[in-house]
Amino acid sequence: MTQETNHSDYISGFLTLLTDDKVSLIDFDELKKRLTDIAATLDGATSQAEQLQLLTEDYTQRIAGMLKAIAVVHRNRNESQQALEFIEQLPSLKTQDLVEAYRKVSARFRDAFPTSFGYMPGRPATMRVKRAEDFK
């Protein structure tokens, strides 16, 4: 087997050698190197999975909080029920769908609470809340 093959192909080829009684063809030095590389890859993947889980939980909680706040402001029973149903679906969303949902819900949240973000229709510009850049 060549070193250029990826780990999955290498493992498939290695398993073929084991099942076909071709153990004498196994390059144990290459096997050791590959197993070391695979272990490092798995450790990295585990770390990334943990980080992704943390971000997913955070986005889920943020979206749920914003939806609940919007439902309280609108006081629409049907909309509240839809929000609760969507909140229940959040943990099953793929990452891309969760990010898209966050963007949409945060836009709705800003619309529901305009004064929280420093602007209010009809309010003079001098009374608007300043942005962080304005304090530098």
N, C-alpha and C positions, 0 to 999 in steps of 0.2 A: 504494500500500500504506500502511496506517496504522501508526503507531508502537506501537499497542497489541498487535499480533501478536507471538507469541514468535519466537525466532530460527529455529526449525525451519520455522515457517510462512513467515517472511520469505524464507528461503533457497529454499523450494519455489516461492514466488511469483516470486522473482528468476530462478530457472532457467526458469520458464515464459516470462518476458519474453525471455530469451535465445534460447530455442528457437523462439519464435513470431515472430521478427524484429520484436520490439517494443522494440528497444533505445532508441528515442527516449523511451519512457515511464519509463525508469529514473531515479530520483532519486539522483544520485551523492552528494549531501550525506548523504542518509539511508543510502546504502550505506556510505559512509565511517564514519559513526557506528556502524552495526550491526557492521561488521567490527572496529572498535575494541572494542566491547562483547564480541563473540564471542572475540576474542583474549584479553581479560581473563578471560572465563569459562573458556576452555580452560586458561589458566595456573593458575587456581584448581583446576580439576578435576585437572590433572596433580599439583599439590601434594597434594591430598586423596588421590589414588590412591597416591602414594608413601607417605603417612602410613598409609593403610590396609594397604599391603603390609608395612610395618614391623610394625604391630600383628598382622597375620595370621601373620607369621613368628615373632614372639615367642610368641603363643598356641600355635602349632603346636609349638614347642620345649618350652614349659612342659608341655603335655599329654603329649607324648612322654616327657619326663623323669619325670613322675608315673606314667605307665603302666608304664614300665620298673621304677621303684622298687617299685610294687605287685606286679608280676610276680616280682621277686626275693624279696619278703617271703612271698608265697603259695606260691612254688615249685610251681606247678601248670602242667604242660607245655601242656595244652590252653588254659588261660587266657593263658599267655605267647604262644602262637601267635595267639590272637584279638587280643591287644594289638598284636602286630606288624602284623597285617593292618589293624587300625584306624589305626595310626600311618601306614601307607602311604597310607591314604585321606585323611588330614588335609589335605594341600595342596589337595585338590579340593573341600573343604567350603565352602559359602557362609558368609559372615560370621556370620549369625544361628545357623547350625548349629554353627559353631566355638565361639561363646560358650556355647551350650547344652552342648556337649561339655565345655568347660572347667569349667563349674559342676558337672556330674555327676562328672567325673574328680577334681576337687579335693575333692569330698565323700568320694569313695572313698579318696582319698589321706589325708585327715584321719582316716578310720576305720582305715586301715592303720597310721598312725603317730600314735596319740593322745597319746603323751607329748611329741611335738614341739610340740604346741599347748597345753601347760600343764595338761593334765588326764589323769588316769589313774584308772580305776575302783579304788576302795578306798584311794586315796591321800588323806591328811588335807589339808584345805583350806590349812593353814598351810605345806604343802610344795609347793604348786602354784606354777608359774612365774607371775610377775606380768605383767600387761599393761602396755603402754606408758603408759596413763593413770595407772597406779599409781605411776609414777616422777616424775610432774609435781609 
